[in-house]
Amino acid sequence: MKNIVSILLFIFITNQTFAQFENRTVLENSFIGITAITSGDINNDGFADIIISQKYNYDKISYYLNQGDGTFASQQTIMSNINDPQTVAVADFNNDGWLDIVSASFTLANVVDPLYIFMNNSTNNFNAIIIDNHTNTFNKIFKIKTADVDNDNDIDIVAVSDAQLNIYYNDGNGNFSKTIVDPGITLEYYDLTLSDIDNDNFIDVIVGATKTIVYKNTNGVFNYDNIRTNSIINAGLVFLVEMNDFDNDGDNDLLISGNNLSDLRWYENNGNGMFSLSQIFQTNITQCRSAISRDFDHDGDIDIFTTFPQTGKVVWYENLNTNFGSENIIYTGTIPRTEQVYADDFTNNGKYDIVWSQELSIHINNTSLNISESNILNNFEIYPNPSFESFNIKTKFSGEISIYDVLGSLIYSNINIIKGINKIEINLQPNMYLIVFKNEFSVTKTKLLIK
């Protein structure tokens, strides 16, 4: 109940100046080869921890526990000798209230490379479960995202290899059935992102390849969408795809980058998943492979944080009324290893901090929050309430919900919420519950649900 009380008091009303990041704190400088960074509260203490994958001679999945003050404990290894893992993601796959971790080994040799889930047993120990094996080099997984793609209230896995898109459907208990999506077009895949691009409450898949590809989700089934794909006019290899609402019109737009393009550009979504080029705001860059979009300066619009490996630059771009300004250099890292980025609210103060490698470093965000936060908090509705079976959540912001009983015990966690109307179908006994919504700006809102 202590956590719930803290959430209820978590409203900041201050004046905004401009985004600032403190000097970096190096979490680890003794190794290289970080291939992915993500975060999640894996020990349920209310603070986001850092999880990474590493390749080369390190070959491991590991985590850093958040101490609650912007500092982190030493690295803890979940699995070593995992053969060049390229990706890592977190989600509660078996609905036990604890975040699990998913990754995959990836080698060019003709050996078995498994897709692993590391089930969290609630004591910071993880049990490795193999849910798929790959021997064909072109089908070995190097990018993973997680989301409830079939709207059955459990978290599924979306993964791409060099030439294949795989959907792993979860039965709610951490058991998965695999579907290989008909590609519709023969290209090499490099990156993917998940977003409901046409506001039908189903999450679609957008892949960075020799061009940007759209796979439309229709009631949990994915198909290549030629019309929407061809609306994204670009030429060259697309190594980066990221989606967010860059123009604040209620739908998610598209950010891409690639070697042949050598630029960063974003495409406006018309609300139905059709895209048109809006702005090219950075040119003469190569191998920009990682970016994350958040409201870093709390002015109500979405900014971008990324790195440029060939120059070592760690930069963010401020969104200036739907157009991005010039680069703001945060740091200059090691060339050409400064590649991976991530962001989360690691100090629970409502501000996104940034993490990057190499070296593995964090900058705490000390921006003041904007009074417009109240608008974010008010755009969250639950109905019908009281409810008898399912209930709906309506919001203008994406995020996730957790459900607690009135004694403060966690019942469900990390249920993905998208912009618009979300139908929640979960088994709750007649009682009163607290629904805690954490939106994409890391702002939380708690409401009472009566069943």
C-alpha positions as CSV (number, residue, x, y, z in Angstrom):
1,M,0.0,0.0,0.0
2,K,3.0,2.2,0.6
3,N,3.7,2.3,-3.2
4,I,0.1,3.2,-4.0
5,V,0.2,6.1,-1.6
6,S,3.4,7.3,-3.2
7,I,1.8,7.1,-6.6
8,L,-1.2,9.0,-5.5
9,L,1.0,11.8,-4.3
10,F,3.1,11.8,-7.5
11,I,2.1,15.1,-9.1
12,F,4.6,17.8,-9.7
13,I,3.7,21.4,-10.6
14,T,6.7,23.5,-11.4
15,N,7.9,25.9,-14.1
16,Q,9.8,24.5,-17.1
17,T,13.1,25.9,-18.3
18,F,14.9,23.6,-20.7
19,A,16.2,20.0,-20.8
20,Q,19.4,19.4,-18.9
21,F,21.3,16.3,-18.2
22,E,23.7,15.9,-15.4
23,N,27.3,14.7,-16.0
24,R,27.5,11.1,-16.9
25,T,28.0,8.3,-14.3
26,V,29.9,5.4,-15.8
27,L,28.2,2.1,-14.8
28,E,30.7,-0.1,-16.5
29,N,33.9,0.7,-18.4
30,S,35.7,-2.7,-18.3
31,F,34.1,-4.2,-21.4
32,I,32.7,-3.6,-24.9
33,G,30.2,-5.2,-27.1
34,I,26.9,-4.0,-25.6
35,T,24.3,-4.8,-28.3
36,A,21.0,-3.7,-26.5
37,I,19.9,-1.8,-23.5
38,T,16.5,-1.9,-21.9
39,S,14.9,-1.4,-18.4
40,G,12.3,-2.8,-16.1
41,D,11.6,-3.3,-12.4
42,I,12.8,-6.8,-12.2
43,N,12.9,-7.0,-8.4
44,N,9.6,-5.2,-7.8
45,D,11.1,-2.5,-5.5
46,G,9.4,0.4,-7.5
47,F,12.5,1.4,-9.4
48,A,13.5,0.6,-13.0
49,D,16.6,-1.5,-13.4
50,I,18.9,-1.7,-16.4
51,I,19.2,-4.9,-18.5
52,I,21.8,-5.4,-21.2
53,S,23.0,-7.9,-23.8
54,Q,26.7,-8.2,-24.8
55,K,28.5,-9.9,-27.6
56,Y,32.2,-10.6,-28.5
57,N,34.1,-12.4,-25.7
58,Y,31.5,-11.3,-23.1
59,D,28.5,-13.1,-24.5
60,K,26.1,-12.5,-21.7
61,I,22.7,-11.2,-20.5
62,S,23.0,-9.2,-17.3
63,Y,21.4,-6.5,-15.2
64,Y,22.1,-3.6,-12.8
65,L,19.8,-3.1,-9.9
66,N,18.6,0.4,-9.3
67,Q,19.5,1.7,-5.8
68,G,16.7,4.3,-6.0
69,D,18.9,7.4,-6.0
70,G,20.2,7.3,-9.6
71,T,23.0,4.8,-8.7
72,F,23.2,1.1,-9.6
73,A,24.6,-2.0,-8.0
74,S,27.3,-4.0,-9.8
75,Q,26.6,-6.1,-12.8
76,Q,24.7,-9.4,-12.2
77,T,24.9,-12.1,-14.9
78,I,21.8,-14.0,-15.9
79,M,23.5,-16.1,-18.5
80,S,27.0,-16.2,-20.0
81,N,28.2,-18.0,-23.1
82,I,25.0,-17.2,-25.0
83,N,26.8,-16.7,-28.4
84,D,26.6,-13.1,-29.5
85,P,23.2,-12.0,-28.3
86,Q,22.0,-9.0,-30.3
87,T,18.9,-8.1,-28.4
88,V,17.1,-8.1,-25.1
89,A,13.6,-7.2,-23.9
90,V,11.5,-7.5,-20.7
91,A,7.9,-8.4,-20.0
92,D,5.8,-10.5,-17.6
93,F,5.1,-13.5,-19.8
94,N,3.4,-15.8,-17.2
95,N,1.3,-13.1,-15.4
96,D,2.9,-13.7,-12.0
97,G,3.7,-10.1,-11.4
98,W,7.4,-10.4,-12.0
99,L,9.2,-9.2,-15.2
100,D,10.9,-11.9,-17.3
101,I,13.6,-11.4,-19.8
102,V,13.9,-12.6,-23.4
103,S,16.9,-12.8,-25.7
104,A,18.5,-15.0,-28.3
105,S,21.9,-16.1,-29.4
106,F,23.1,-15.2,-32.8
107,T,26.1,-16.7,-34.6
108,L,27.1,-17.0,-38.2
109,A,28.2,-20.6,-37.7
110,N,26.0,-23.5,-38.5
111,V,25.1,-24.2,-34.9
112,V,21.9,-24.1,-32.9
113,D,21.0,-20.6,-31.7
114,P,18.1,-20.7,-29.2
115,L,15.5,-18.1,-28.4
116,Y,15.5,-17.9,-24.6
117,I,13.1,-16.7,-22.0
118,F,14.6,-16.1,-18.5
119,M,11.6,-16.6,-16.1
120,N,11.9,-14.5,-13.0
121,N,11.3,-16.6,-9.9
122,S,10.9,-13.5,-7.7
123,T,14.3,-13.9,-5.9
124,N,16.5,-12.3,-8.6
125,N,17.1,-15.8,-10.0
126,F,16.1,-16.5,-13.6
127,N,15.3,-19.9,-15.1
128,A,16.3,-20.2,-18.8
129,I,13.6,-21.7,-21.0
130,I,14.3,-22.4,-24.7
131,I,11.1,-21.6,-26.8
132,D,12.7,-21.9,-30.2
133,N,15.9,-23.1,-31.9
134,H,17.5,-21.8,-35.1
135,T,20.2,-23.3,-37.2
136,N,19.8,-21.5,-40.5
137,T,21.9,-18.3,-40.4
138,F,19.2,-16.3,-42.2
139,N,16.6,-17.2,-39.6
140,K,18.6,-16.5,-36.4
141,I,17.0,-13.8,-34.3
142,F,18.7,-10.4,-33.8
143,K,15.8,-8.1,-32.9
144,I,13.0,-8.7,-30.4
145,K,10.0,-6.6,-29.2
146,T,7.2,-7.5,-26.9
147,A,3.5,-6.5,-26.8
148,D,0.0,-7.9,-26.7
149,V,-0.4,-8.3,-30.4
150,D,-3.6,-10.4,-30.3
151,N,-5.4,-8.4,-27.5
152,D,-5.8,-11.4,-25.2
153,N,-4.2,-9.6,-22.2
154,D,-0.8,-11.4,-22.3
155,I,2.5,-10.4,-23.7
156,D,3.6,-11.9,-27.0
157,I,7.0,-11.8,-28.8
158,V,7.8,-10.3,-32.2
159,A,11.2,-11.1,-33.6
160,V,13.1,-10.6,-36.8
161,S,16.0,-12.4,-38.3
162,D,17.9,-11.6,-41.5
163,A,15.0,-12.7,-43.6
164,Q,12.1,-13.7,-41.4
165,L,9.4,-12.1,-39.2
166,N,8.3,-14.4,-36.4
167,I,5.3,-13.9,-34.0
168,Y,5.3,-16.0,-30.8
169,Y,1.8,-16.0,-29.4
170,N,1.6,-16.4,-25.6
171,D,-1.1,-18.5,-24.0
172,G,-0.9,-16.4,-20.8
173,N,1.2,-18.9,-18.9
174,G,4.5,-18.3,-20.7
175,N,3.9,-21.0,-23.4
176,F,4.3,-19.8,-27.0
177,S,3.1,-20.9,-30.4
178,K,5.1,-19.6,-33.4
179,T,3.9,-18.1,-36.7
180,I,6.2,-17.1,-39.5
181,V,4.7,-14.1,-41.3
182,D,4.6,-14.3,-45.1
183,P,7.1,-11.5,-46.0
184,G,5.3,-10.3,-49.1
185,I,8.5,-8.9,-50.3
186,T,12.1,-10.3,-50.4
187,L,14.3,-8.1,-48.4
188,E,16.9,-8.2,-45.5
189,Y,15.6,-7.1,-42.1
190,Y,17.6,-4.8,-39.8
191,D,15.2,-3.3,-37.2
192,L,11.6,-3.3,-36.1
193,T,9.2,-1.3,-34.0
194,L,5.6,-1.9,-32.9
195,S,2.8,0.6,-33.0
196,D,-0.9,0.8,-33.7
197,I,-0.6,2.9,-36.9
198,D,-4.2,3.0,-37.9
199,N,-6.0,3.4,-34.5
200,D,-7.8,0.0,-34.7
201,N,-6.5,-1.1,-31.3
202,F,-4.2,-3.7,-32.8
203,I,-0.4,-3.3,-32.8
204,D,1.2,-3.4,-36.2
205,V,4.8,-4.2,-37.1
206,I,7.1,-1.8,-38.9
207,V,10.4,-3.2,-40.2
208,G,13.6,-1.4,-41.3
209,A,15.0,-3.3,-44.3
210,T,16.2,-2.4,-47.8
211,K,13.1,-0.2,-47.4
212,T,10.7,0.4,-44.6
213,I,8.0,-2.3,-44.5
214,V,4.6,-2.3,-42.9
215,Y,2.9,-5.5,-41.6
216,K,-0.7,-4.8,-40.8
217,N,-2.3,-6.5,-37.8
218,T,-5.9,-7.7,-38.4
219,N,-7.3,-9.3,-35.3
220,G,-3.9,-10.7,-34.3
221,V,-2.9,-11.9,-37.8
222,F,-0.1,-10.1,-39.7
223,N,0.1,-9.5,-43.4
224,Y,2.4,-7.5,-45.6
225,D,0.7,-4.1,-46.4
226,N,1.8,-3.0,-49.9
227,I,-0.1,0.3,-49.9
228,R,1.1,1.5,-46.5
229,T,4.6,0.3,-47.3
230,N,4.7,2.3,-50.5
231,S,3.5,5.4,-48.7
232,I,7.0,5.6,-47.0
233,I,9.1,7.0,-49.8
234,N,12.8,6.3,-49.1
235,A,15.7,4.7,-50.7
236,G,18.5,2.8,-49.1
237,L,19.1,0.5,-46.2
238,V,17.0,1.4,-43.2
239,F,18.8,0.4,-40.0
240,L,16.6,2.3,-37.6
241,V,12.8,2.6,-37.1
242,E,11.1,4.3,-34.2
243,M,7.5,5.4,-33.7
244,N,5.9,8.1,-31.6
245,D,3.4,11.0,-31.9
246,F,5.9,13.7,-33.0
247,D,3.2,16.2,-34.1
248,N,0.7,15.7,-31.2
249,D,-2.2,14.8,-33.3
250,G,-3.1,11.5,-31.6
251,D,-1.4,9.0,-33.9
252,N,2.1,7.6,-34.1
253,D,4.5,8.9,-36.7
254,L,7.7,7.3,-38.0
255,L,11.4,8.0,-37.5
256,I,13.9,6.2,-39.8
257,S,17.6,6.3,-40.5
258,G,19.9,4.3,-42.7
259,N,23.4,4.0,-44.3
260,N,22.3,4.9,-47.9
261,L,20.1,7.8,-46.6
262,S,22.8,9.1,-44.2
263,D,20.1,11.1,-42.5
264,L,17.4,11.2,-39.8
265,R,13.9,11.9,-41.1
266,W,10.4,11.5,-39.8
267,Y,7.2,10.8,-41.7
268,E,3.8,12.0,-40.6
269,N,1.0,9.5,-40.1
270,N,-2.4,10.6,-41.4
271,G,-4.2,8.5,-38.7
272,N,-4.8,5.6,-41.0
273,G,-1.3,4.3,-41.3
274,M,-0.4,6.3,-44.5
275,F,2.8,8.2,-44.2
276,S,4.2,11.4,-45.8
277,L,7.7,12.8,-45.4
278,S,7.6,15.7,-42.9
279,Q,11.2,16.6,-42.1
280,I,14.9,15.6,-42.7
281,F,16.6,17.1,-39.7
282,Q,20.1,15.5,-39.7
283,T,22.3,14.6,-42.6
284,N,25.8,13.2,-43.2
285,I,25.5,10.4,-40.6
286,T,26.1,6.7,-40.9
287,Q,25.2,3.6,-38.9
288,C,22.7,5.3,-36.6
289,R,21.2,2.1,-35.2
290,S,19.5,3.0,-31.9
291,A,17.2,5.8,-30.9
292,I,14.5,6.4,-28.3
293,S,11.7,9.1,-28.3
294,R,10.4,10.7,-25.2
295,D,9.5,14.1,-23.9
296,F,12.9,14.8,-22.3
297,D,12.2,18.5,-21.6
298,H,8.6,18.1,-20.5
299,D,7.2,20.7,-22.8
300,G,4.4,18.4,-24.1
301,D,6.0,17.1,-27.3
302,I,8.2,14.2,-28.1
303,D,12.0,14.6,-28.5
304,I,14.6,12.1,-29.8
305,F,17.8,10.7,-28.2
306,T,20.3,8.8,-30.3
307,T,24.0,8.3,-31.0
308,F,26.3,8.4,-34.0
309,P,28.9,5.6,-33.8
310,Q,31.2,7.1,-36.5
311,T,31.7,10.3,-34.5
312,G,31.0,9.1,-31.0
313,K,28.3,11.7,-30.5
314,V,25.6,11.3,-27.9
315,V,22.8,13.7,-28.9
316,W,19.2,14.7,-28.4
317,Y,16.9,16.7,-30.6
318,E,14.3,19.0,-29.2
319,N,10.9,18.9,-30.8
320,L,10.1,22.5,-31.7
321,N,6.4,22.5,-32.5
322,T,6.6,19.4,-34.8
323,N,10.0,20.2,-36.3
324,F,13.2,19.0,-34.7
325,G,16.0,21.5,-33.9
326,S,19.7,21.0,-34.3
327,E,21.6,18.4,-32.4
328,N,22.3,18.9,-28.7
329,I,25.5,17.1,-27.9
330,I,25.4,15.4,-24.5
331,Y,28.7,13.6,-24.6
332,T,31.3,12.2,-27.1
333,G,31.9,8.6,-26.5
334,T,34.2,5.9,-27.9
335,I,34.4,5.6,-31.7
336,P,32.9,3.5,-33.2
337,R,31.3,1.7,-30.2
338,T,28.9,4.5,-29.1
339,E,25.8,2.9,-30.5
340,Q,23.1,1.8,-28.1
341,V,20.7,4.1,-26.2
342,Y,17.8,3.9,-23.8
343,A,15.7,6.1,-21.5
344,D,13.6,5.7,-18.4
345,D,12.7,7.4,-15.2
346,F,15.3,5.8,-13.0
347,T,14.7,8.2,-10.0
348,N,10.9,8.2,-10.0
349,N,10.7,11.9,-10.3
350,G,8.7,12.0,-13.6
351,K,11.7,12.8,-15.8
352,Y,13.4,10.6,-18.4
353,D,17.0,9.9,-17.8
354,I,19.3,8.6,-20.5
355,V,21.6,5.5,-20.8
356,W,24.1,4.8,-23.6
357,S,27.1,2.8,-24.5
358,Q,30.1,2.7,-24.7
359,E,31.1,3.0,-21.9
360,L,27.8,2.1,-20.3
361,S,26.8,5.5,-18.9
362,I,23.8,7.2,-17.4
363,H,22.9,10.9,-17.3
364,I,20.2,12.0,-14.8
365,N,17.6,14.4,-16.2
366,N,17.3,17.5,-13.9
367,T,14.6,19.3,-16.0
368,S,11.8,21.0,-14.1
369,L,8.4,19.6,-14.8
370,N,5.8,21.6,-16.7
371,I,2.4,22.5,-15.2
372,S,0.8,21.0,-18.3
373,E,1.3,17.6,-16.6
374,S,-2.2,18.0,-15.3
375,N,-3.6,17.7,-18.8
376,I,-1.8,14.3,-19.1
377,L,-3.3,13.1,-15.9
378,N,-6.8,14.1,-16.8
379,N,-6.8,12.2,-20.1
380,F,-7.4,8.7,-18.5
381,E,-10.9,7.2,-18.2
382,I,-12.2,3.8,-17.0
383,Y,-15.7,2.7,-17.9
384,P,-18.1,1.1,-17.2
385,N,-17.3,1.5,-13.5
386,P,-18.7,-0.5,-11.7
387,S,-18.0,-3.2,-14.2
388,F,-19.2,-6.8,-14.3
389,E,-17.0,-8.5,-16.8
390,S,-14.6,-6.5,-19.1
391,F,-13.9,-2.8,-18.7
392,N,-12.5,-0.1,-21.0
393,I,-9.6,2.3,-20.6
394,K,-9.6,5.4,-22.8
395,T,-6.5,7.6,-22.9
396,K,-4.8,9.9,-25.3
397,F,-1.4,8.5,-24.3
398,S,0.2,5.1,-24.5
399,G,1.6,3.4,-21.5
400,E,0.9,0.5,-19.2
401,I,-1.4,-0.4,-16.2
402,S,-0.9,-2.3,-13.1
403,I,-3.8,-3.6,-10.9
404,Y,-3.6,-3.7,-7.1
405,D,-6.2,-4.8,-4.6
406,V,-7.2,-2.3,-1.9
407,L,-4.5,-3.7,0.5
408,G,-1.8,-2.8,-2.0
409,S,-1.0,-6.3,-3.3
410,L,-0.1,-6.4,-7.0
411,I,-2.6,-8.5,-9.0
412,Y,-1.5,-7.8,-12.6
413,S,1.4,-5.7,-13.9
414,N,2.7,-4.3,-17.2
415,I,-0.5,-4.5,-19.2
416,N,0.2,-2.5,-22.4
417,I,-2.2,0.4,-23.1
418,I,-2.3,2.1,-26.5
419,K,-3.8,5.5,-27.4
420,G,-7.5,5.4,-27.7
421,I,-9.9,2.8,-26.3
422,N,-8.5,-0.4,-24.7
423,K,-10.8,-3.3,-23.8
424,I,-9.4,-5.1,-20.7
425,E,-10.6,-8.7,-20.3
426,I,-9.0,-10.2,-17.2
427,N,-10.4,-12.4,-14.4
428,L,-11.0,-10.2,-11.3
429,Q,-13.2,-11.3,-8.4
430,P,-15.9,-8.9,-7.2
431,N,-14.1,-6.3,-5.1
432,M,-12.5,-2.9,-5.3
433,Y,-9.2,-2.4,-7.2
434,L,-6.7,0.3,-7.8
435,I,-5.7,0.8,-11.5
436,V,-2.4,2.5,-11.8
437,F,-1.7,3.9,-15.3
438,K,1.9,5.0,-16.2
439,N,1.9,6.8,-19.5
440,E,4.6,7.3,-22.1
441,F,5.8,10.4,-20.2
442,S,6.3,8.4,-17.1
443,V,3.5,10.2,-15.4
444,T,1.2,8.1,-13.3
445,K,-2.5,8.2,-12.5
446,T,-4.5,6.0,-10.1
447,K,-8.2,5.3,-10.3
448,L,-10.6,3.1,-8.3
449,L,-12.3,0.2,-10.2
450,I,-15.3,-1.5,-8.7
451,K,-16.1,-5.1,-9.9
